[in-house]
Structures are given as C-alpha cells and as structure tokens.
Amino acid sequence: MSITHLSERPATTPGDTSFFGHPKMLASLFSVEMWERFSFYGMQGILLYYMYFTAAQGGLEIEQGLAAGLVGAYGGGVYLSTILGAWLADRLFGSERVLFGSAILIMAGHIALALVPGIPGLIAGLVLVGVGSGGLKANATALVGTLYGEKDERRDAGFSIFYMGINAGGLIGPLVTGWLQESQGFHWGFGAAAVGMALGLGIYAMGRKNLPEAAHHVPSPLPAAERTRYGLIFLGIAAAVAVLLATGTVNAENLAMSMAYAAIGASVLYFGLIFRSTKVTGTERKRVVAFIPLYIASAAFWALFQQQFTFIAVYSEEKLDRNLFGWEMPAAWVQSINPVFIIILAGVMAALWTRLGHKQPGSALKFSIGLFVMGLAFLAFIPLSGGGKTPLLALAGILLLFTLAELFLSPIGLSVTTKLAPQAFHTQMVALFFLSVSLGTTLAGILAGLYNPADELPYFAGIGGAALVLAVGLAVASPAIRKLMGGVR
C-alpha cells in the first residue's frame, strides 16, 4: 500500500488567504507556538542565573562555566529530543497528537521548576520541558509545512509569519520572568512560565477539534508486529543512559560534550537511514545530499546565535551598563531585545520574499548571508573589549545583527527542510534540521566556557572569523547545491 504523506495533503486549499494572505490554520499554529515560546524563553531567560547565583540570591551556586555548559547541553537536549517527537508522529500518532501531549509535558516541567526546590526540581523540570519542547517543535513546524504546496511562493513568507509568533512569546516571556525573578524570586518566574504554557494549551485545546484530517495523518505507520521490538529498543536506550549516569561515565562536567557527540551520531544515523531507504526516490536522495552543507552551516550558525543564553547572559549580568535613568534593568530583559527586532523585521522580510517571488536568492545563498552576518556580530564585540562597562545601545546594535542573521537562516531553514524532505521522512527531516540546532546549541555552551574576560580578543576574532570563512565557502558552493535541489529553491 502506498504511503500518502502530509506534504501531499495540504490542510487548506491553495486559494485560502484568510490570515494576512495565508491559510487560516496558520493563525492557530501561530498562537500555540507563541505561548509555548513565552514559557520556554521566559524560563531560559533566568535559568543560567538560577544555576550560578549564590544561595543568598536564590540560586544553586553551580560554578559559572559549568552552569553555562549545562545550559548549552540542556538546549541541545531539547533539539535532540525532536527525534523522538518526529518518530512518534511519523510512525505512531501523527503530528497533532504528539504536539498536544508534548504541550502537557512542558507545562508539567515548568510546574516542577516552580514548586520543587533545589537540584531535584531543576532536573525534573528541565527533563520534562526538554522532552516536551522537542516533541512540540518538529511537529508544529511540520504542520505549518502542510499548509503550502511545494511550489507555493508564499511558503517562506508563511514561515516568517509563524516565526513572528515564536518571537512574540520570546519577547514577553523574559520580561515577565525577569521582573518576577528580581522582585519575588526565581520560583515565581518559573511559575509564570507554567501559567503561560497553560494558556497556550487551553487555546489550542479549544480549537483542536477544528483541525483537518491531515493533521492526524500518520505518514509511515509502524506495523503492529514491530511495536514490541521498537519498545524493547527504547527500553534498552533508556537503560543504557541510566547506566552511563549512574556510573558517572556521563556527568555534569562532560554532559555538554556527550550531548554534542550524541547529536553528531544521531545525525549520521538519520542521514544513513534516509539514504538507504527504498522509499526515497533518486531525486529525493539528491535533495538530501543538498541538505548536508545546509545542516553544517546551520550548526555553525546556532553555535554563535545560541550564545545569547550562555556567554551573552553572563556578559549582560557582569559587563553591561543596564542603568536606565537611575533604574537598573533586569539582566534577563536583554533576552527580549532580539525578539523585538524580529517582530519589527520579520514582516518586512516576509513581504520582501513575497514581492521578489522567483527572483529571491536561493536557500543556500540565504544561509550564507545569515552566517556571514552572524560572524560580523561577534567581530563587532572587538571594539568593546577591555575594561569598562558596555553601553546598552552597543549591545542592542550587535543583537540587531543577530536578528538579521537569524531572519536569513532560521525561518528559511525550516522552510527549505520541508521542501527537501522525502515524502516518507517529512517530520523526521525536520528533526534533522533541529539536530543541527541541537549540535549548535550544545557548542554554544561549550564555547562560552572558553571566553576569558581578561583576554577577549581571541574569542571574538576566532569565532567571528571562522563564521565568515564558512559563509564564503557556502556561497561559492551554492550553485552546485541548487542543482542538487532538483527545482527546489
């Protein structure tokens, strides 16, 4: 029996333009993602401080460099868990049901952080939020991809609008949790994240019955005879992880590097699985080959961009002049600067791609531009290095470069992944993109540990320069990549 894939079954008709020229279902997915991002970024905005602040400040007194690595490892784990969420969607439950269950896990995780004190609450909360966010990410993105046909020129613009929902939540979350953390304590901030996720879950549940049949479709159902075997495999993996943790083979000190190895290993296995599958056509296989350099560029980009939650979080607390007319702004509020710029500029970029249509740059060239601008952002720290406080306006300018780079790569990455995905591996291909984010996010934590406030120049020059070299290489290779895409831009 042939497998009908989500990407072949659009949830809306091509003429549906009821949401700012886009399908109506985009509004529903925009809403649930906005509230999930409110809770996620709200929590992450104060997470590092909770880990390394002293007990008198309400923190756990974890060494700062170790805490930054753990935050990177946690972020990498979130994106690594997209594999599980994607597999469950593609083989067992469909994207919609996995998304709903994942949202419940996220809410439970924020409740654990808010109510359970100390390290036990931290571990329980981060595991639940990490697994839940991984399940939600890939499937929300996959459902957006079902709204557009492969040749629909609105596709990149639609993902940019969806990205605005992500960043609306990313803007409000740190503002609320950062203020609560400084005025009431960390657990009040985590509690606000729980309330935000509850709102998102409630709104989504009310409209859930109106979702089309395509949202519940299982692209590649797992035969009943194989379910026991896969169940034993998952139990074996869980047992192996438990043994590694119990014996100390994987511990707090090497968790970030272990997570990076896991992301690389999972990516190699996934690419191998797709290339070997008999369900993948020759054209689809070439498109997956074209995706490999985009995967590498994405990992490099996120290794820099995700330092907002590691290096820049510490930089904001210790070196940034946050004084505004005699009032000191909470350090967590710096995390809201990037979403402000996204909200302002995402619509502009969406309109630009729509207006340019087939004349817009190809995806590989957009990736190259994004990575190049990201490198420039780190080089822009060089004039600020040395003694003294960094002006808030200067850091805001650097974060504007972060934003421009992000708009060239992140929503485009989500879009091109759904376009290049083989029909039998749609959601799992999205998980591969998030694996590149997992690797990059983990590296962001590892790299932050190399930052030396007493000698900043090598850090900024090395990271920024490496990004520029990779960007130029990708630009040179973009014509060859475009040929492999088989008509996909």
Secondary structure, DSSP 8 states (H G I E B T S, - for coil): -----GGGS-SS-TT--TBTTB-THHHHHHHHHHHHHHHHHHHHHHHHHHHHS-GGGTS----HHHHHHHHHHHHHHHHHTHHHHHHHIIIII-HHHHHHHHHHHHHHHHHHHHHS-HHHHHHHHHHHHHHHHHHHHHHHHHHHHTTS-TT-TTHHHHHHHHHHHHHHHHHHHHHHHHHHHHHT-HHHHHHHHHHHHHHHHHHHHHHGGGS-GGGG--SS---HHHHHHHHHHHHHHHHHHHHHHHTTSS-TTTHHHHHHHHHHHHHHHHHHHHHH-TTS-HHHHHHHHHHHHHHHHHHHHHHHHGGGGTHHHHHHHHTEE-EETTEE--GGGGGGHHHHHHHHHHHHHHHHHHHHGGGS--HHHHHHHHHHHHHHHHHTTGGG-SSS-EEHHHHHHHHHHHHHHHHHHHHHHHHHHHHHS-GGGHHHHHHHHHHHHHHHHHHHHHHHTT--TTS-HHHHHHHHHHHHHHHHHHHHHHHHHHHHTTT--
